[in-house]
Amino acid sequence: MIDFGEVKLLKVAAVTSIGAFVDGGREKDILLPFAEQTKRVSEGEEVLVSLYTDKSGRPALTMNVYENLSCESPYKVDDNVKGRVYQISKRFGAFVAVDDKYSALIPAREVYPDIHIGDIVDARVTHVREDGKLTLSARKKAYIQMDEDAARIMEVIDAYEGVLPFSDSASPEVIRQKFGMSKNAFKRAIGKLYKEHRVVIEENSVRRI
């Protein structure tokens, strides 16, 4: 049973015209209003929620769990963690509940198109703030990540029949959309492939050798 202020993963029992009803282990299912959903949920889906009292004095659920997550995690810088994305802000980034319990954030600059609300992400702790909240990176340390990035680039080049129709001068938005990485990471990986004589970098393309 979920208690007030607690954060818990619960199953959606039904979706109605006023919101979703969720099985909170109580006599009646609890309303998760549309206004308290960070994304539209579906019947049978598990959602991370917190219990509060609405304006009418009735128990209700919210997916805005930020205020109720713990800031006393056992993790330190460079630890690998697993967390659930519960909200995404264009300004701040992806808010993550590590272990469905601890407060964390993937900064906006590292939130790629394939990260969505509800996703379970494997991440690395890059900073522990004074208040205990964690800053995460969904990417590994650069020297480890580079091999994976290079392999991803070669897959895309192959999909373009051996010639990528843009080079490392492409905009960060294009690179982020096509590869799910920053422009700096893309340039590092392209440089690695070039030094290994696997590609030729031309003015407006990258060609496989």
C-alpha positions as a printed Julia matrix, in Angstrom:
209×3 Matrix{Float64}:
   0.0    0.0     0.0
   1.31   3.45   -0.89
   1.51   6.08    1.88
   1.37   9.87    1.61
   4.64  11.34    0.36
   5.96   7.91   -0.64
   7.28   7.24   -4.14
   6.26   3.87   -5.54
   5.92   1.98   -8.82
   2.24   1.09   -9.3
   0.09  -0.42  -12.06
  -2.59   1.5   -13.97
  -5.92  -0.29  -13.53
  -8.0    1.78  -15.94
  -7.98   4.98  -18.0
 -11.11   7.14  -18.0
 -12.26  10.55  -19.18
 -11.02  12.19  -15.94
  -7.67  10.47  -15.7
  -6.17   7.09  -14.83
  -7.08   4.93  -11.86
  -4.13   3.17  -10.26
  -3.95   0.18   -7.93
  -2.37   1.59   -4.78
  -3.12  -1.37   -2.56
  -6.09   0.4    -0.99
  -9.8   -0.48   -0.94
 -10.38   1.67   -4.03
  -8.1    2.48   -6.95
  -6.59   5.98   -6.72
  -7.04   8.7    -9.32
  -4.01   9.9   -11.28
  -5.43  13.06  -12.9
  -4.38  14.02  -16.41
  -2.85  17.21  -14.98
  -0.54  15.11  -12.78
   0.69  12.87  -15.62
   4.07  13.74  -17.11
   3.01  11.59  -20.08
  -0.24   9.9   -21.01
  -0.41   6.45  -19.41
  -2.2    3.3   -20.52
  -3.98   0.43  -18.79
  -1.59  -2.17  -17.4
   1.39   0.2   -17.49
   3.57   0.61  -14.4
   4.13   4.23  -13.38
   6.24   5.88  -10.71
   3.93   7.98   -8.55
   3.56   9.74   -5.22
   0.43  10.07   -3.06
  -0.95  13.46   -2.02
  -4.24  15.06   -0.93
  -6.09  17.02   -3.61
  -8.06  20.26   -3.15
 -11.15  18.26   -2.22
  -9.31  16.44    0.56
  -9.21  13.15   -1.33
  -6.11  11.01   -1.93
  -4.7   11.34   -5.44
  -1.53  10.42   -7.3
   1.04  12.44   -9.2
   3.9   11.53  -11.53
   5.65  14.75  -10.46
   7.65  12.92   -7.79
  10.6   15.35   -7.61
   9.81  16.69   -4.12
   9.46  13.22   -2.61
  12.63  11.57   -3.91
  15.47  10.94   -1.49
  18.66  13.02   -1.63
  20.58  10.54    0.51
  21.83   8.08   -2.07
  24.85   5.82   -1.41
  26.37   6.66   -4.8
  29.52   8.61   -5.62
  31.16  10.02   -8.76
  31.82   7.4   -11.48
  29.41   4.88   -9.98
  27.15   3.2   -12.53
  23.46   3.46  -11.69
  20.07   2.51  -13.14
  17.12   4.88  -13.01
  13.67   5.65  -14.38
  13.03   8.85  -16.37
   9.91  10.47  -14.87
   9.96  13.94  -16.43
  11.79  15.79  -19.23
  12.41  19.53  -19.37
  13.91  21.26  -22.41
  15.59  23.71  -20.05
  16.97  21.37  -17.39
  17.1   17.89  -18.89
  15.76  14.45  -17.96
  14.73  13.97  -14.35
  15.57  10.46  -13.18
  14.63   8.43  -10.12
  17.68   6.25   -9.49
  16.55   2.88   -8.11
  13.04   4.46   -8.23
  14.13   6.28   -5.07
  16.95   8.82   -5.42
  16.82  12.25   -7.09
  18.96  12.68  -10.2
  19.2   14.66  -13.43
  20.68  14.08  -16.87
  21.5   17.64  -18.06
  19.71  18.93  -21.16
  22.91  18.86  -23.25
  23.04  15.06  -22.84
  19.37  14.27  -23.4
  19.22  12.63  -26.82
  16.1   11.88  -28.9
  15.96   8.26  -27.76
  15.41   9.17  -24.07
  11.72   9.22  -23.11
   9.6    9.42  -19.96
   9.27   5.94  -18.49
  12.58   4.69  -19.9
  15.0    2.81  -17.68
  18.46   4.26  -18.28
  21.93   3.03  -17.4
  24.0    6.03  -16.42
  27.17   7.18  -14.69
  27.29   9.6   -11.76
  29.27  12.67  -12.81
  28.56  14.88   -9.8
  27.01  14.69   -6.34
  25.57  18.08   -5.43
  25.82  19.58   -1.96
  22.14  18.82   -1.39
  22.75  15.17   -2.3
  21.05  15.19   -5.71
  22.93  13.31   -8.44
  24.01  14.55  -11.85
  24.19  11.74  -14.4
  25.57  11.04  -17.83
  23.95   8.43  -20.04
  27.32   8.07  -21.75
  30.49   6.38  -20.54
  33.87   8.08  -20.1
  35.08   9.49  -23.42
  37.88   6.99  -24.02
  35.47   4.07  -23.45
  32.52   5.6   -25.28
  34.6    6.4   -28.37
  34.73   2.79  -29.58
  30.94   2.46  -29.35
  30.46   5.82  -31.09
  32.8    4.79  -33.91
  30.89   1.53  -34.39
  27.61   3.45  -34.49
  28.99   5.86  -37.12
  30.15   2.97  -39.31
  26.66   1.44  -39.11
  25.13   4.69  -40.34
  27.74   5.06  -43.11
  26.88   1.53  -44.27
  23.18   2.47  -44.27
  24.13   5.3   -46.66
  25.93   2.76  -48.9
  29.39   3.81  -47.76
  29.15   7.59  -48.08
  27.76   9.75  -45.27
  26.19  12.83  -46.92
  27.68  15.25  -44.37
  30.95  15.65  -42.48
  32.02  16.75  -39.01
  31.08  20.3   -40.02
  27.38  19.34  -39.81
  25.24  21.11  -37.21
  25.0   19.69  -33.68
  21.26  19.14  -34.24
  21.85  16.92  -37.3
  24.48  14.9   -35.46
  22.31  14.51  -32.37
  19.36  13.36  -34.49
  21.3   10.87  -36.63
  23.71   9.45  -34.05
  22.38  10.29  -30.57
  25.66  11.93  -29.59
  27.13  15.4   -29.23
  29.14  17.04  -32.0
  32.32  16.74  -29.92
  31.76  13.02  -29.43
  31.07  12.65  -33.16
  34.3   14.46  -34.08
  36.32  12.33  -31.65
  34.93   9.13  -33.15
  35.38  10.31  -36.74
  38.97  11.26  -35.88
  39.55   7.76  -34.52
  38.16   6.18  -37.69
  40.3    8.48  -39.85
  43.5    7.6   -37.93
  42.66   3.92  -38.33
  42.34   4.49  -42.12
  38.73   3.33  -42.1
  37.22   6.53  -43.51
  38.15   9.54  -45.61
  36.81  12.91  -44.47
  35.79  15.13  -47.37
  34.35  18.62  -47.4
  30.7   17.57  -47.31
  30.86  13.85  -46.69
  32.6   10.98  -44.94
  33.46   8.0   -47.12
  34.23   4.49  -46.02
  37.54   3.11  -47.28
